[in-house]
Amino acid sequence: MLAFPAAIKIFVAIEPVDMRKQFNGLWSAVQEKLHEDPKSGAVFGFINKERTRLKLVYWDGTGVWVMAKRLEQGRFSWPAPSTSQSKLSLAPEALALLVGGIELKHGSLKPWYER
């Protein structure tokens, strides 16, 4: 289970990102695509085009964390791209639901995630 404090800011990129990016590439994506400061203490989420891989970037004050999740089946529910938005702000609970396979729009488990 992934949990963050309630006060932390979370931003997810709407557009997919090349998942070959590591620390420096994702750091640059936070600055260039999301127009945010990577050292702000926020969590930044990125998805691949197929929506099967997710990476989170977080600066804890001493270094950069990159967390990754690859789905073995199914896809992450992800906001549809829009011309006016490059990022979406989420509450920590919403990120936990998104990572856990919950369809945020309808509040239900995706069929592949059911236990």
C-alpha positions, -999 to 999 in steps of 0.1 A, spaced: 0 0 0 13 34 -10 4 62 15 15 98 17 7 125 44 -26 144 38 -7 177 34 15 166 5 8 179 -30 5 154 -58 6 162 -95 2 137 -123 11 144 -159 -18 140 -183 3 133 -213 23 100 -214 61 100 -209 88 77 -222 93 52 -193 130 48 -202 135 81 -184 152 77 -151 161 102 -124 174 131 -146 149 126 -174 119 126 -150 134 155 -131 135 175 -164 99 164 -172 87 178 -139 103 212 -148 95 213 -185 61 195 -188 45 202 -155 62 236 -149 68 227 -112 99 228 -90 110 191 -84 124 202 -49 90 215 -38 83 183 -18 54 173 -40 50 139 -56 49 138 -94 33 109 -114 40 99 -150 24 72 -171 34 55 -203 14 55 -236 -1 21 -230 -10 31 -193 6 -1 -180 36 16 -162 36 43 -137 65 62 -122 64 86 -92 92 112 -85 96 126 -50 123 148 -34 126 140 3 150 168 11 181 147 8 176 130 -26 153 119 -53 130 89 -51 117 72 -82 91 46 -76 78 24 -104 49 1 -109 43 -22 -139 9 -39 -143 10 -75 -154 -25 -72 -169 -50 -44 -174 -43 -7 -175 -43 22 -151 -73 46 -152 -58 79 -162 -73 113 -170 -78 119 -207 -54 144 -223 -66 179 -228 -52 209 -247 -56 232 -217 -41 210 -190 -7 194 -187 -11 182 -151 -38 172 -126 -36 178 -89 -47 148 -67 -53 142 -31 -31 114 -16 -62 92 -12 -70 96 -49 -34 86 -59 -37 55 -36 -69 46 -53 -55 52 -88 -24 31 -81 -46 4 -65 -67 -1 -96 -98 19 -86 -116 37 -114 -118 72 -100 -146 82 -123 -170 55 -111 -154 45 -78 -153 8 -87 -125 -18 -91 -114 -25 -126 -123 -62 -135 -86 -73 -137 -80 -60 -101 -108 -78 -83 -96 -103 -57 
